[in-house]
Structures are given as structure tokens and as C-alpha cells.
Amino acid sequence: MRAALAFAASAVMLAAAPASLAAQDADPPARIDRLVLDGTLDEWPDDGLPGVVVSASGRFVVLGVRLSEPLLVQAEGALEATWTPPDSTRRVHWTYAERAGMGAAGPLAWSDLGVRVHPTDRSRDFELAFEVQALAGHLGADPGERVRVTLAVDGQLVLDQMIAWPADGPSVRAPIEIPERGGGVDRVVSWNLESNALFDPDRQPHIGRVLRLLQPTVLVLQEVYDSTASAAAAVLATLFADPTATWNARKAGDVVIATRDSLGRGVDVGFTDFGRALAVPWHTNDAVALVVGVHLPCCTGGTPPADRRRAFLLDRIADLVASLGASTEQPRLGLIVGDLNLVGEANALAPLTEPAPNRGAERPRFRALDVVHLDAEETFTWWQPSSAFAPGRLDYLLVSGDEPGEIVRTFTWIDEDVDRASDHLPLVLDFRARVIR
């Protein structure tokens, strides 16, 4: 199997030499208090790569690695991590491309070890995390016990380090309250409601509790199938349990944009096999925003390849936003939100974030916002314990980059109701738009 996964000899090499293996005593991994599990290694010391650290909460032990060539870790190459207490038969081994592990008691899934892989798309930089308690349980490691950590690429050791096993971090998140919006602040919530959950009687109570908790000004939903915009609006009115609420909605394919404010005419951009996008002018607080809800095709492969289909639709969205921005309505704020399914090329957002010049109407420049869970540690927006894939970031918030207003905060919400409603988490954006006189 390894031969089938192996790189060519020069395909992947690490930029740093392997760490030395301590002969006797070992120190616990350093804790990085500002570590965000996103695959960006800015928080790591320059001389600390490749290396092992503990996250701010103590929940995760994290391997940081920088490759010389980009890699789609959960699908390509032969990257393997091994944890072994010396002089012991205990051992946990994880093979990233196979998305599978092995312990003393047999095969292991990502959910057994609390595996995290950041980022989800192709990259050179990775943070590869394991939950301390989960890994210790399968490893049989006690706090302070010496454990050998190795990371190998194509059978070649690139990290070989002895650590003292860290003290067990919390196994569950501490309760976190949702921030209040505050006066004059609008809240956009984007949520992929897996497999038509909006119309599922068993999941509707969970969806309703989440939406009443978040109190969105505008909702952008994906995977709302086989229905009309008015049907979706009627369900939302019921879920909010407010008889005075009137929701306005627009729908294209499985994408719905809904608000209690005024919505302009929706523009449908997309194709069944290439994803869907719905653009709608939204009037709020005497301001106008152009909201684009997006659901791009999943995964890799296909004909044409999924990366090419996603790139095609993102290019169309960039042209659409440019043409609508040149219209008489002149939206002052552009929002592109939704499930972008970015699991391939890392430059997929270039048509929006690095727009090509001189192509019809001038394309505005967007920026992808950092959206972190309220514990300020994790960034995944999708997870499914029954899947072989570890949690990843599939959902995005992008705003036009010409300072159209004040971004108050962004966050991703997770609780038991979210888990029971969908495999995606809702993304939240709070902002104050500029007033148009």
C-alpha cells in the first residue's frame, strides 16, 4: 500500500531537519497560548518546525510541519504519525492519506483519536492535531510519561522527538455564551442544513433552537431541496415562534436567502453539476448589501474535475458581482457566504480575492474572513463522526475589501442542537453597514 501512496523521490521534503531524540529525560511540549488550529504556522517559533506543541486549552497535542511541495494530506502521499512509549508494545499509528489508524486493540478512526487536519485544502503548511485525552486512552500514556513521536513522509523520518506526555486537557468544551449583536449591528448566519433538514420534522426543533439563539438578521441556507422560497419562509416563521415575524426569501437550486427586511430580485448563477449561487440585494438600516449565497460541488475528481467546476462558478460569481455593482442600485457592501467545499487547490478563491484586471466591469476585491469557534481554538465548519474524513473547513465568509463597513465579529457556533441538525456548523458575521444617502 505504501508503494501506491509514495511520492517521487524529490516530490516532498521537509524544510527543516528532524528534531533530535532525547536519550533520557524529556520535557512536555511547549504550550502556544495563541494557537488557532487553521494550518497557519505564524504562531509557531521559526526554529520550532517540525515540532510538537500543546494548544491553549490543553485539549490538543499538535504536530506542526512545513512541506516543500503542496499536499492534499487526506488524499495524497504517505504522511504518517506514530506515538510510542519506549520499552512498550503500546503504539498508535495514523496514516493520513488512508484516513485510518492502528492501535494495540485494532483499527482506529479519526473520531477515536480526535484527529484534526488543518487546512482542508492543498497546502505546504499543516497543523496535525490529536485530542490529548483520546490519544492517551488508546496509547495508555499517563501524564509525564515519556513518549516517542515520529512523523514520516514516504517512509523517511522528518520528526523524531521524545516528549513527556502532557497533562490531560479538558475532554469537552467549556460552556460559551453567544455575544449580543448590539445596536445597529446586523447578523448574517450561513448554514448548510444537511439533506433538507429545514423540512425534517425530527430536526426542525434543533434548527429552531439554534436560530432563536443566534437571532440572525439575514439567513443564507444551503441544501434546501424540492421546495419554494415561500415554503422556506413559512417554515422559518414557524421555527422562530414569533407570530409577528414575516420572512422574505429568495431561492435558487438548494440555496435560500431570507430576511425580515426588504430583498431585491434574486439572480440565479449556477448549474446543477457546477454548484449554485444566488445573489440578492438586501436593504437594511437604510443601507444596501449584495448577498451571494453559494453551494459549490463537493470533493475531488469527477468530469470535469471538481476543482475546475468550483473555479468556473467562482469566476462567474466574480463577474456577476462586478456587473451588479455597476448597476443603478450600487450595493455598497458585498457578502459571499456559504458552503464552498474547498478541499482541493488552495488558490480556488483567487477570482474573488485576487481579481483579474480589465475584464468587463471592474471586479471588486474580496477577502476571506477568519472564522473561529468561540473558544478561539478551532476552525472546522464540517464534521461527521461516521465519515473517514477528519473535520475540516468547508464554509466561508467573504466581504468586499473596500472598507464598506465595520466588521464587529465573526464566529462559528457549535452545540448539541447544531450536531443534531446538520453535519455543518453555522457561520456568523456581525457588521455595521455604511448608510447610503
C-alpha positions as CSV (number, residue, x, y, z in Angstrom):
1,M,0.0,0.0,0.0
2,R,2.9,2.3,0.8
3,A,4.3,1.9,-2.6
4,A,1.0,3.0,-4.2
5,L,1.0,6.1,-2.0
6,A,4.7,7.0,-2.3
7,F,5.9,10.3,-3.8
8,A,8.6,10.5,-6.4
9,A,11.9,10.9,-4.6
10,S,12.0,14.6,-4.9
11,A,8.3,15.3,-4.5
12,V,8.1,16.1,-0.8
13,M,10.9,17.0,1.5
14,L,10.7,19.0,4.7
15,A,12.2,22.4,5.0
16,A,13.6,21.7,8.5
17,A,15.8,18.8,9.8
18,P,14.3,16.2,12.1
19,A,14.3,17.1,15.8
20,S,16.9,15.2,17.9
21,L,15.7,12.3,20.1
22,A,16.4,12.8,23.8
23,A,18.2,9.8,25.3
24,Q,16.8,10.0,28.8
25,D,14.6,12.7,30.2
26,A,12.0,14.6,28.2
27,D,10.1,17.9,28.7
28,P,6.4,18.3,28.0
29,P,5.6,20.0,24.7
30,A,5.5,23.8,24.9
31,R,2.0,25.4,25.0
32,I,1.2,28.1,22.5
33,D,-1.5,30.2,24.1
34,R,-2.5,31.9,20.8
35,L,-2.5,28.8,18.7
36,V,-5.5,28.6,16.3
37,L,-5.9,25.2,14.6
38,D,-6.1,26.5,11.0
39,G,-2.9,25.3,9.3
40,T,-1.2,28.8,9.5
41,L,2.1,28.5,11.3
42,D,2.6,32.2,12.1
43,E,2.2,31.4,15.8
44,W,5.0,28.8,15.8
45,P,8.6,29.8,16.5
46,D,10.8,29.8,13.4
47,D,13.0,27.2,15.0
48,G,10.1,25.0,16.1
49,L,9.3,23.3,12.9
50,P,8.7,20.5,12.6
51,G,7.7,20.2,16.2
52,V,5.2,19.2,18.8
53,V,3.2,21.7,20.9
54,V,0.0,21.8,23.1
55,S,-2.9,24.0,22.2
56,A,-4.0,26.9,24.5
57,S,-6.8,24.9,26.2
58,G,-4.7,21.8,26.6
59,R,-7.2,19.8,24.6
60,F,-4.8,19.1,21.7
61,V,-1.3,17.9,21.1
62,V,-0.3,19.3,17.7
63,L,2.3,18.5,15.1
64,G,3.4,21.4,13.0
65,V,5.1,20.7,9.7
66,R,6.1,22.7,6.6
67,L,6.5,20.8,3.3
68,S,8.5,22.0,0.3
69,E,5.7,20.9,-2.0
70,P,1.9,21.3,-1.6
71,L,-0.1,18.3,-0.5
72,L,-3.7,17.3,0.0
73,V,-3.0,15.4,3.2
74,Q,-6.1,13.3,3.4
75,A,-5.9,12.1,-0.2
76,E,-2.2,12.2,-1.3
77,G,1.2,11.0,-0.3
78,A,2.4,8.8,2.5
79,L,2.4,11.0,5.6
80,E,2.3,9.0,8.8
81,A,2.4,9.9,12.5
82,T,3.4,7.4,15.3
83,W,3.2,7.7,19.1
84,T,5.1,5.1,21.1
85,P,6.1,4.9,24.8
86,P,9.6,3.4,24.9
87,D,10.1,-0.2,26.1
88,S,6.5,-0.9,25.4
89,T,4.3,-2.7,22.9
90,R,1.8,0.1,23.1
91,R,1.7,2.2,19.9
92,V,-0.7,4.4,17.9
93,H,-0.1,4.9,14.2
94,W,-2.0,7.2,11.9
95,T,-1.8,7.2,8.1
96,Y,-3.2,10.5,6.7
97,A,-3.8,9.5,3.1
98,E,-5.6,6.3,4.2
99,R,-7.5,8.3,6.8
100,A,-7.0,5.4,9.2
101,G,-5.1,4.5,12.3
102,M,-4.0,1.4,14.2
103,G,-3.6,0.8,18.0
104,A,-3.0,-2.1,20.2
105,A,-6.7,-3.1,20.1
106,G,-7.1,-2.8,16.4
107,P,-8.1,-0.2,13.7
108,L,-8.9,3.4,14.8
109,A,-10.9,6.1,13.1
110,W,-10.3,9.9,13.4
111,S,-13.1,10.2,16.0
112,D,-11.3,7.6,18.2
113,L,-8.3,9.9,18.5
114,G,-9.8,13.3,18.0
115,V,-7.7,13.8,14.8
116,R,-7.7,17.3,13.2
117,V,-6.1,18.1,9.9
118,H,-5.6,21.8,9.0
119,P,-6.1,23.1,6.4
120,T,-8.5,21.0,4.4
121,D,-7.2,22.1,1.0
122,R,-3.8,21.6,-0.6
123,S,-1.0,23.3,1.3
124,R,2.6,23.2,2.4
125,D,1.9,24.1,6.0
126,F,-0.1,21.9,8.3
127,E,-1.2,21.6,11.9
128,L,-2.0,18.0,12.6
129,A,-3.7,17.7,16.0
130,F,-4.8,14.8,18.3
131,E,-7.0,15.2,21.4
132,V,-4.8,14.6,24.4
133,Q,-7.3,12.5,26.4
134,A,-8.4,10.4,23.4
135,L,-4.9,9.6,22.2
136,A,-3.7,8.9,25.8
137,G,-6.6,6.4,26.2
138,H,-5.6,4.3,23.2
139,L,-1.9,4.8,23.9
140,G,-2.1,4.0,27.6
141,A,0.0,7.1,28.4
142,D,0.0,8.8,31.8
143,P,0.9,12.5,32.3
144,G,4.6,12.8,32.4
145,E,5.4,9.5,30.8
146,R,8.0,9.6,28.0
147,V,6.5,9.1,24.5
148,R,8.3,9.0,21.2
149,V,6.7,11.0,18.5
150,T,7.6,10.4,14.8
151,L,6.4,11.9,11.6
152,A,7.4,10.3,8.3
153,V,7.0,11.1,4.7
154,D,7.3,8.2,2.3
155,G,9.0,6.2,5.0
156,Q,11.6,8.9,5.7
157,L,11.6,10.3,9.3
158,V,11.2,14.0,9.3
159,L,10.3,14.4,13.0
160,D,11.7,12.1,15.8
161,Q,11.2,13.6,19.2
162,M,10.8,12.3,22.8
163,I,8.3,14.2,24.9
164,A,6.9,14.0,28.4
165,W,3.2,13.3,27.9
166,P,1.2,16.5,28.7
167,A,-1.3,16.6,31.5
168,D,-4.8,15.7,30.3
169,G,-6.6,18.6,28.9
170,P,-10.4,19.0,29.1
171,S,-12.4,16.4,27.1
172,V,-15.3,18.7,26.4
173,R,-15.6,22.4,25.7
174,A,-16.5,24.8,28.5
175,P,-19.9,26.5,28.0
176,I,-19.7,29.7,26.0
177,E,-22.3,32.4,25.6
178,I,-23.2,33.9,22.2
179,P,-22.2,37.6,22.0
180,E,-25.0,40.0,21.8
181,R,-25.3,41.8,18.5
182,G,-25.6,45.3,19.9
183,G,-27.4,48.3,18.5
184,G,-27.1,49.0,14.8
185,V,-25.4,45.6,14.1
186,D,-26.7,43.2,11.5
187,R,-26.0,39.5,11.8
188,V,-25.6,37.2,8.8
189,V,-25.8,33.5,9.5
190,S,-24.8,30.9,6.9
191,W,-25.7,27.3,7.5
192,N,-25.7,24.2,5.3
193,L,-28.8,22.3,6.6
194,E,-27.7,18.8,5.6
195,S,-30.1,16.8,3.4
196,N,-33.1,19.1,3.5
197,A,-33.1,19.3,7.3
198,L,-35.2,22.5,7.2
199,F,-38.2,20.3,6.3
200,D,-37.4,17.4,8.5
201,P,-39.8,17.3,11.5
202,D,-37.2,15.4,13.6
203,R,-34.5,18.1,13.1
204,Q,-36.7,21.2,13.0
205,P,-36.8,21.6,16.8
206,H,-33.0,21.6,16.9
207,I,-32.8,24.1,14.0
208,G,-35.3,26.4,15.7
209,R,-33.4,26.4,19.0
210,V,-30.2,27.4,17.2
211,L,-31.8,30.1,15.1
212,R,-33.6,31.6,18.1
213,L,-30.3,31.6,19.9
214,L,-28.3,33.2,17.1
215,Q,-31.1,35.7,16.2
216,P,-29.9,36.4,12.6
217,T,-30.9,39.4,10.6
218,V,-30.4,37.5,7.4
219,L,-30.1,33.8,6.8
220,V,-28.2,32.1,3.9
221,L,-29.1,28.4,3.8
222,Q,-27.8,25.5,1.7
223,E,-29.2,22.1,0.9
224,V,-32.8,23.2,0.9
225,Y,-34.2,20.9,-1.7
226,D,-37.5,20.4,-3.6
227,S,-39.3,23.4,-2.3
228,T,-40.1,27.1,-3.0
229,A,-38.9,30.3,-1.4
230,S,-42.3,30.9,0.2
231,A,-42.3,27.4,1.7
232,A,-38.9,28.0,3.2
233,A,-40.1,31.4,4.6
234,A,-43.1,29.8,6.1
235,V,-41.0,27.2,7.9
236,L,-38.7,29.9,9.2
237,A,-41.6,31.9,10.6
238,T,-42.7,28.8,12.5
239,L,-39.3,28.0,13.8
240,F,-38.9,31.5,15.3
241,A,-42.2,31.1,17.1
242,D,-43.0,34.7,16.5
243,P,-46.4,35.3,15.0
244,T,-45.5,38.9,14.1
245,A,-42.5,37.8,12.1
246,T,-42.7,37.9,8.3
247,W,-39.8,36.4,6.5
248,N,-38.9,37.3,2.9
249,A,-37.0,34.7,0.9
250,R,-35.4,34.1,-2.4
251,K,-34.3,30.7,-3.7
252,A,-32.2,29.2,-6.4
253,G,-31.5,25.5,-6.5
254,D,-30.8,24.5,-2.9
255,V,-29.7,28.0,-1.8
256,V,-32.1,30.2,0.2
257,I,-31.5,33.8,1.3
258,A,-34.1,35.0,3.8
259,T,-34.6,38.1,6.0
260,R,-37.3,40.1,7.6
261,D,-36.1,43.2,5.8
262,S,-36.6,44.0,2.1
263,L,-35.0,41.8,-0.5
264,G,-34.5,42.7,-4.2
265,R,-34.8,40.4,-7.1
266,G,-32.7,37.3,-6.9
267,V,-30.2,36.5,-9.6
268,D,-29.5,32.8,-10.1
269,V,-26.0,31.9,-11.1
270,G,-25.0,28.2,-11.3
271,F,-25.5,24.9,-12.8
272,T,-26.6,21.6,-11.3
273,D,-23.2,19.9,-11.7
274,F,-21.2,23.1,-11.0
275,G,-22.9,24.3,-7.9
276,R,-25.4,27.1,-7.2
277,A,-25.1,30.7,-6.4
278,L,-27.9,33.2,-5.6
279,A,-27.3,36.9,-5.5
280,V,-29.8,39.2,-3.8
281,P,-29.7,42.9,-2.9
282,W,-30.6,43.3,0.8
283,H,-32.0,46.6,2.2
284,T,-31.3,47.1,5.9
285,N,-30.8,50.2,8.1
286,D,-31.0,52.5,5.1
287,A,-28.1,50.6,3.5
288,V,-27.9,48.2,0.6
289,A,-25.8,45.0,0.7
290,L,-25.4,42.4,-2.1
291,V,-25.6,39.0,-0.5
292,V,-24.4,36.0,-2.6
293,G,-25.2,32.6,-1.1
294,V,-23.1,29.8,-2.6
295,H,-23.0,26.0,-2.6
296,L,-20.1,24.6,-4.6
297,P,-19.7,20.9,-5.7
298,C,-18.1,18.6,-3.2
299,C,-14.9,16.6,-3.1
300,T,-12.2,15.8,-5.8
301,G,-12.2,14.1,-9.1
302,G,-15.2,13.8,-11.4
303,T,-15.6,15.0,-15.0
304,P,-14.7,17.8,-15.3
305,P,-12.7,17.7,-12.0
306,A,-14.4,19.2,-9.0
307,D,-11.7,21.8,-8.7
308,R,-12.4,23.0,-12.2
309,R,-16.1,23.2,-11.6
310,R,-15.6,25.2,-8.4
311,A,-13.2,27.5,-10.2
312,F,-15.7,28.0,-13.1
313,L,-18.6,29.0,-10.8
314,L,-16.4,31.3,-8.6
315,D,-15.3,33.0,-11.8
316,R,-18.9,33.5,-12.8
317,I,-19.7,34.9,-9.3
318,A,-16.9,37.4,-9.6
319,D,-18.3,38.6,-13.0
320,L,-21.8,38.8,-11.6
321,V,-20.8,40.9,-8.5
322,A,-18.9,43.3,-10.8
323,S,-21.9,43.7,-13.1
324,L,-24.4,44.2,-10.3
325,G,-22.0,46.6,-8.6
326,A,-22.1,48.7,-11.8
327,S,-25.9,48.8,-11.8
328,T,-28.1,51.7,-10.6
329,E,-28.7,50.1,-7.2
330,Q,-25.0,50.4,-6.4
331,P,-24.6,47.9,-3.5
332,R,-22.0,49.3,-1.0
333,L,-21.3,46.0,0.8
334,G,-20.6,42.7,-0.9
335,L,-21.0,39.4,1.1
336,I,-20.3,36.0,-0.4
337,V,-21.1,33.2,2.1
338,G,-21.8,29.5,2.1
339,D,-20.5,26.0,1.6
340,L,-17.6,26.4,-0.8
341,N,-16.4,22.8,-0.4
342,L,-12.7,23.9,-0.8
343,V,-10.9,20.5,-0.5
344,G,-8.6,20.8,-3.5
345,E,-6.5,23.7,-4.8
346,A,-5.6,26.3,-2.3
347,N,-5.9,29.2,-4.8
348,A,-9.6,28.5,-5.6
349,L,-10.7,31.8,-4.2
350,A,-8.3,33.8,-6.5
351,P,-11.1,35.1,-8.8
352,L,-12.6,36.8,-5.7
353,T,-9.5,37.7,-3.6
354,E,-7.1,38.5,-6.5
355,P,-9.4,39.6,-9.3
356,A,-8.1,39.7,-12.8
357,P,-7.9,43.3,-14.2
358,N,-9.6,44.7,-17.3
359,R,-12.3,42.0,-17.7
360,G,-15.6,43.7,-18.3
361,A,-16.8,45.7,-15.3
362,E,-14.1,46.0,-12.7
363,R,-14.2,43.1,-10.3
364,P,-14.2,44.1,-6.6
365,R,-11.7,42.5,-4.3
366,F,-13.0,40.3,-1.6
367,R,-11.2,38.9,1.5
368,A,-12.0,35.7,3.3
369,L,-12.6,36.4,7.0
370,D,-11.1,34.3,9.7
371,V,-13.9,32.5,11.4
372,V,-13.0,30.7,14.6
373,H,-15.2,28.8,17.1
374,L,-16.0,31.0,20.2
375,D,-13.3,29.1,22.2
376,A,-10.8,30.8,19.7
377,E,-9.1,27.5,19.0
378,E,-10.7,25.5,16.2
379,T,-11.8,26.5,12.7
380,F,-13.6,23.5,11.3
381,T,-17.1,24.0,9.9
382,W,-18.0,20.4,8.9
383,W,-17.7,17.2,10.8
384,Q,-19.3,13.8,10.7
385,P,-18.1,11.1,13.0
386,S,-19.3,8.4,10.6
387,S,-17.1,9.8,7.8
388,A,-13.5,8.7,7.3
389,F,-12.5,12.3,6.8
390,A,-11.4,14.4,9.8
391,P,-13.3,17.7,10.5
392,G,-12.4,20.4,8.0
393,R,-13.2,24.0,6.9
394,L,-15.7,23.9,4.0
395,D,-17.7,27.0,4.7
396,Y,-16.6,30.6,4.2
397,L,-17.5,34.3,4.7
398,L,-16.0,36.8,2.3
399,V,-16.6,40.5,2.3
400,S,-15.7,43.1,-0.3
401,G,-12.4,44.7,0.5
402,D,-13.1,48.4,0.1
403,E,-13.9,49.0,3.7
404,P,-17.7,49.0,3.2
405,G,-18.5,48.9,6.9
406,E,-17.3,47.8,10.3
407,I,-16.8,44.1,10.8
408,V,-17.8,43.7,14.5
409,R,-17.0,40.0,14.9
410,T,-17.2,36.6,13.2
411,F,-17.6,33.2,14.8
412,T,-18.7,29.6,14.3
413,W,-21.3,28.1,16.6
414,I,-21.4,24.6,17.8
415,D,-23.6,22.9,20.4
416,E,-25.8,19.7,20.7
417,D,-28.6,21.2,18.7
418,V,-26.2,22.0,15.8
419,D,-24.9,18.5,15.9
420,R,-28.4,17.0,15.7
421,A,-29.5,19.3,12.9
422,S,-26.7,19.1,10.4
423,D,-23.1,18.0,9.7
424,H,-22.2,21.6,9.1
425,L,-21.9,24.4,11.7
426,P,-23.5,27.8,11.3
427,L,-21.1,30.7,10.5
428,V,-21.9,34.1,11.9
429,L,-20.9,37.6,10.8
430,D,-21.8,40.7,12.8
431,F,-21.3,44.0,11.0
432,R,-22.4,47.7,10.6
433,A,-23.0,48.7,7.0
434,R,-22.4,52.2,5.7
435,V,-25.5,54.2,5.2
436,I,-26.4,55.2,1.6
437,R,-28.0,58.6,1.4
